[in-house]
Amino acid sequence: MLILARKIDEVVMIGNNVSITIADIKSSQVQIGITAPKEVPVHRYEIWRDIQNAEKNLALPQRSKN
């Protein structure tokens, strides 16, 4: 894991086309802005995990209830 110190309005680049900007810092919360191409999905981890679990469940063979 890379840990960086940033101040408000400072930016971190991921590759050539994803940027993360520190928008605000209030007590223990940091607000970030993410700029990425439309084809790059951006989700909070909790949402991403739910999507992964749903996709995994769809890929499992369904058991018949006989």
Secondary structure, 3 states (H helix, E strand, C coil): CCCCCCCCCCEEEECCCEEEEEEEEECCEEEEEEECCCCCCCCCHHHHHHHHHHHHHHHCCCCCCC
